[in-house]
Amino acid sequence: MRLTRLFLSAALLSAAIPMTPALAVPALQAHRAVYDLTLNKASDRSGITGISGRMVYEFNGSPCEGYTVKFRFVTQIVTSENTRLTDQQTTTFEDAEGKTFSFVTKSFVDQNLDKEVKGMATREPKGLKVNIDKPEKNTLELAATQFPTQHLVELIGKAEKGENFYQTNLFDGSEDANKVMTTTVVVGKRADADKADPEAPALAKLATDKYWPVDIAYFDDTDKSGEEVPEYRISFKLHENGITRDLVMDYGDFSMTGKLVNLSLFDQAKPCPASK
């Protein structure tokens, strides 16, 4: 599952323009967010009767130092035949200029290592070069794109301008790290906080902040079946500092929700030094 994309959706004003410390970007809040996961709905075809779990997302960095993300996604999936425990652990680093993106993901099934993907992607003038170290050394040439924090900055920028629909693309190193995904993004009108919001206790001092409702559909451009159906879609509430909550992750045959239950705000990085 490409759940990492939910949080790493960020942004550049243009995927073709590298992000530099001189470029104005939103003040993304360094933080650690914990979400409880539950099954929302499942079709008979999925065979799923229950899902529970927890997701932890930790974001640190600045426009001058780059951005580090640590992400862990643990679920217990119950079917009519068995119960399976999955544990995905991801660490990424995106450099300050948005030129390189390193990633490592370890996936465990029932506490046994099932897969490890490790590599680095570099934006080049004609596209994206991906050097994969694990599971096997390989080099891929993909279409020009942007990385997760760039994708998020773009999303916030367009939301602030009132742009409610746009299409862009993204590489985040998930699954086999061999695809650039096309995303269609719908941004709703900025809304006031609800005093009865069940996530308000976890938000604490941010509980009164406004947010944008966002829906993102992810398409695989390598799919030649001719069906323009998203692989999955994700909806959530987005705060102007980059924090996301009230998640719904829809994979067609089943969907799950992620509710914010704990939020720790870290000290913000110092401003970038003035260029000489």
C-alpha positions as CSV (number, residue, x, y, z in Angstrom):
1,M,0.0,0.0,0.0
2,R,1.3,3.4,-0.9
3,L,0.1,5.0,2.3
4,T,3.2,7.1,2.7
5,R,1.8,9.4,0.0
6,L,-0.9,10.7,2.3
7,F,1.5,12.7,4.4
8,L,4.2,13.4,1.9
9,S,1.9,15.2,-0.5
10,A,3.6,18.5,-0.7
11,A,4.8,20.9,-3.3
12,L,6.6,23.2,-5.6
13,L,5.1,26.0,-7.5
14,S,6.3,24.0,-10.5
15,A,7.7,20.5,-10.7
16,A,10.3,21.8,-13.2
17,I,11.6,24.5,-10.8
18,P,14.0,23.3,-8.1
19,M,13.2,24.4,-4.6
20,T,15.8,26.7,-3.0
21,P,16.1,28.4,0.3
22,A,15.3,31.7,-1.4
23,L,11.9,30.4,-2.6
24,A,9.0,31.3,-0.3
25,V,7.5,28.2,1.1
26,P,4.9,27.6,3.8
27,A,6.2,27.1,7.4
28,L,5.8,23.4,7.7
29,Q,5.4,22.3,11.3
30,A,7.9,19.8,12.5
31,H,5.8,17.2,14.4
32,R,5.0,13.7,15.4
33,A,1.4,12.5,14.7
34,V,-0.2,9.3,15.8
35,Y,-3.3,7.9,14.2
36,D,-5.6,5.0,15.1
37,L,-6.7,3.0,12.1
38,T,-10.0,1.2,11.7
39,L,-11.9,-0.5,8.9
40,N,-14.4,1.8,7.2
41,K,-16.0,-0.5,4.7
42,A,-15.1,-3.7,2.8
43,S,-16.7,-5.5,-0.1
44,D,-17.4,-9.2,0.0
45,R,-14.8,-9.7,-2.7
46,S,-12.1,-8.3,-0.5
47,G,-12.6,-11.0,2.1
48,I,-11.7,-8.5,4.8
49,T,-13.8,-8.6,8.0
50,G,-11.7,-6.3,10.2
51,I,-8.8,-3.9,10.2
52,S,-7.2,-2.2,13.2
53,G,-3.8,-0.6,13.7
54,R,-1.8,2.5,14.3
55,M,0.2,4.9,12.1
56,V,3.0,7.1,13.3
57,Y,4.4,10.0,11.1
58,E,7.3,12.1,12.2
59,F,8.4,15.1,10.1
60,N,11.5,17.3,10.6
61,G,13.5,19.8,8.6
62,S,13.6,23.2,7.0
63,P,13.8,24.7,3.5
64,C,17.6,25.2,4.0
65,E,18.5,21.9,5.6
66,G,16.1,19.5,3.8
67,Y,13.3,17.3,5.2
68,T,13.4,14.0,7.0
69,V,10.4,11.8,7.4
70,K,10.0,8.7,9.6
71,F,6.9,6.7,9.1
72,R,5.5,3.5,10.6
73,F,2.3,1.8,9.6
74,V,1.1,-1.3,11.6
75,T,-2.1,-3.1,10.8
76,Q,-3.9,-6.3,11.8
77,I,-6.0,-7.5,8.9
78,V,-8.7,-10.1,9.6
79,T,-10.2,-12.2,6.9
80,S,-12.6,-15.2,7.0
81,E,-9.5,-17.4,6.6
82,N,-6.8,-15.9,8.8
83,T,-5.3,-12.8,10.6
84,R,-2.2,-11.1,9.3
85,L,0.0,-8.5,11.0
86,T,1.8,-6.1,8.7
87,D,4.4,-3.5,9.7
88,Q,5.8,-1.0,7.2
89,Q,8.7,1.2,8.3
90,T,9.9,4.0,6.1
91,T,12.6,6.7,6.4
92,T,13.2,9.4,3.7
93,F,15.3,12.5,3.2
94,E,14.6,15.2,0.7
95,D,17.4,17.7,0.1
96,A,16.7,21.4,0.5
97,E,16.8,22.1,-3.3
98,G,14.4,19.3,-4.1
99,K,17.0,17.6,-6.3
100,T,17.6,14.3,-4.5
101,F,15.4,12.0,-2.5
102,S,16.7,9.0,-0.5
103,F,14.4,6.3,0.8
104,V,14.4,3.0,2.6
105,T,11.3,0.9,3.4
106,K,11.2,-2.3,5.4
107,S,8.0,-4.3,5.2
108,F,7.3,-7.0,7.8
109,V,4.5,-9.7,7.7
110,D,3.8,-11.4,11.0
111,Q,7.1,-9.9,12.4
112,N,9.2,-11.5,9.6
113,L,11.0,-9.2,7.1
114,D,9.1,-9.6,3.8
115,K,10.8,-6.9,1.7
116,E,13.3,-4.1,1.8
117,V,13.6,-1.3,-0.8
118,K,16.4,1.2,-0.6
119,G,17.6,3.8,-3.1
120,M,18.1,7.4,-4.1
121,A,16.3,9.4,-6.8
122,T,17.9,12.4,-8.5
123,R,16.1,15.0,-10.6
124,E,18.0,15.6,-13.8
125,P,17.3,18.1,-16.7
126,K,15.5,15.4,-18.8
127,G,13.8,13.4,-16.1
128,L,14.3,11.4,-12.9
129,K,17.1,8.9,-12.3
130,V,16.5,6.3,-9.6
131,N,19.4,4.3,-8.3
132,I,18.1,1.3,-6.3
133,D,20.4,-0.6,-3.9
134,K,17.9,-3.1,-2.5
135,P,16.4,-5.6,-3.1
136,E,18.7,-5.7,-6.1
137,K,20.9,-3.0,-7.6
138,N,19.2,-1.3,-10.6
139,T,19.0,2.0,-12.3
140,L,15.8,3.4,-13.7
141,E,15.0,6.4,-15.9
142,L,11.6,7.9,-15.2
143,A,9.6,10.9,-16.2
144,A,10.3,14.4,-14.7
145,T,8.4,14.8,-11.4
146,Q,8.6,16.1,-7.9
147,F,9.2,14.7,-4.4
148,P,6.8,14.5,-1.4
149,T,7.6,17.7,0.4
150,Q,7.5,19.6,-2.9
151,H,4.1,18.0,-3.5
152,L,2.8,19.2,-0.1
153,V,4.1,22.8,-0.6
154,E,2.4,22.9,-3.9
155,L,-0.9,21.7,-2.4
156,I,-0.8,24.3,0.4
157,G,0.1,27.0,-2.1
158,K,-2.8,26.2,-4.4
159,A,-5.2,25.9,-1.5
160,E,-4.3,29.4,-0.3
161,K,-4.9,30.8,-3.7
162,G,-8.3,29.2,-3.9
163,E,-7.5,26.7,-6.7
164,N,-9.8,23.8,-6.1
165,F,-8.7,21.4,-8.8
166,Y,-5.4,20.5,-10.4
167,Q,-3.3,17.6,-11.7
168,T,0.3,16.9,-10.9
169,N,2.6,14.0,-10.3
170,L,4.8,12.4,-7.6
171,F,7.7,10.1,-6.9
172,D,7.9,8.9,-3.2
173,G,9.9,5.7,-3.4
174,S,7.1,3.5,-2.3
175,E,6.4,-0.1,-3.3
176,D,9.1,-1.0,-5.9
177,A,10.2,2.6,-6.4
178,N,9.7,2.2,-10.1
179,K,6.8,4.5,-10.9
180,V,5.8,8.2,-11.1
181,M,2.2,8.5,-10.1
182,T,-0.2,11.0,-11.5
183,T,-2.4,12.7,-8.9
184,T,-5.7,14.6,-9.3
185,V,-6.3,16.9,-6.4
186,V,-9.6,18.4,-5.2
187,V,-9.4,21.1,-2.5
188,G,-12.6,22.2,-0.8
189,K,-13.4,25.6,0.8
190,R,-11.4,26.4,3.9
191,A,-13.6,25.5,6.9
192,D,-13.8,26.6,10.5
193,A,-13.0,24.2,13.3
194,D,-15.8,22.3,14.9
195,K,-15.8,22.5,18.7
196,A,-17.3,18.9,18.8
197,D,-14.5,17.5,16.5
198,P,-13.4,14.2,18.1
199,E,-9.8,15.0,17.1
200,A,-9.8,18.3,19.0
201,P,-8.3,16.9,22.2
202,A,-5.3,15.6,20.2
203,L,-4.9,18.9,18.3
204,A,-4.8,20.9,21.6
205,K,-3.8,24.5,20.8
206,L,-4.4,23.8,17.1
207,A,-8.0,22.7,17.7
208,T,-9.4,26.1,16.6
209,D,-7.4,26.3,13.4
210,K,-9.1,26.3,10.0
211,Y,-8.5,23.6,7.5
212,W,-9.0,22.6,3.9
213,P,-10.9,19.3,3.0
214,V,-8.7,17.6,0.4
215,D,-9.2,14.6,-1.9
216,I,-6.4,13.1,-3.9
217,A,-6.7,10.3,-6.5
218,Y,-3.6,8.4,-7.6
219,F,-3.3,7.0,-11.1
220,D,-0.7,4.6,-12.5
221,D,0.4,5.9,-15.9
222,T,2.1,2.6,-16.7
223,D,-1.3,0.8,-16.6
224,K,-2.2,0.2,-20.3
225,S,-5.6,-1.4,-19.6
226,G,-7.3,1.7,-20.9
227,E,-9.3,2.1,-17.7
228,E,-8.9,5.5,-16.1
229,V,-9.6,4.3,-12.6
230,P,-7.4,5.5,-9.7
231,E,-5.4,2.8,-7.9
232,Y,-6.7,4.4,-4.7
233,R,-7.8,7.8,-3.3
234,I,-7.2,9.5,0.0
235,S,-9.2,12.3,1.7
236,F,-8.2,14.3,4.7
237,K,-8.2,17.6,6.5
238,L,-5.2,19.8,5.8
239,H,-3.9,22.5,8.1
240,E,-1.8,25.4,6.6
241,N,1.3,24.2,8.5
242,G,1.2,20.8,6.8
243,I,-0.5,18.7,9.5
244,T,-3.1,16.3,8.2
245,R,-5.9,14.5,10.0
246,D,-9.3,12.8,9.7
247,L,-8.0,10.4,7.0
248,V,-10.0,8.1,4.8
249,M,-7.9,5.8,2.6
250,D,-10.0,4.1,-0.2
251,Y,-8.6,1.1,-2.1
252,G,-11.7,0.2,-4.0
253,D,-12.5,-3.1,-2.4
254,F,-12.0,-1.7,1.1
255,S,-11.3,1.6,2.9
256,M,-10.0,2.5,6.3
257,T,-10.0,5.6,8.5
258,G,-7.2,7.2,10.4
259,K,-8.1,9.4,13.4
260,L,-5.5,11.7,15.1
261,V,-5.0,10.6,18.7
262,N,-1.7,12.2,19.6
263,L,0.2,15.2,18.3
264,S,3.6,16.4,19.4
265,L,4.9,19.7,18.0
266,F,8.7,20.1,17.7
267,D,10.7,23.3,17.9
268,Q,10.9,24.9,14.5
269,A,14.2,25.1,12.7
270,K,16.0,28.4,12.7
271,P,15.5,30.6,9.7
272,C,17.8,30.0,6.8
273,P,20.9,32.3,6.8
274,A,20.6,35.2,4.4
275,S,22.4,34.6,1.1
276,K,25.4,36.8,0.5
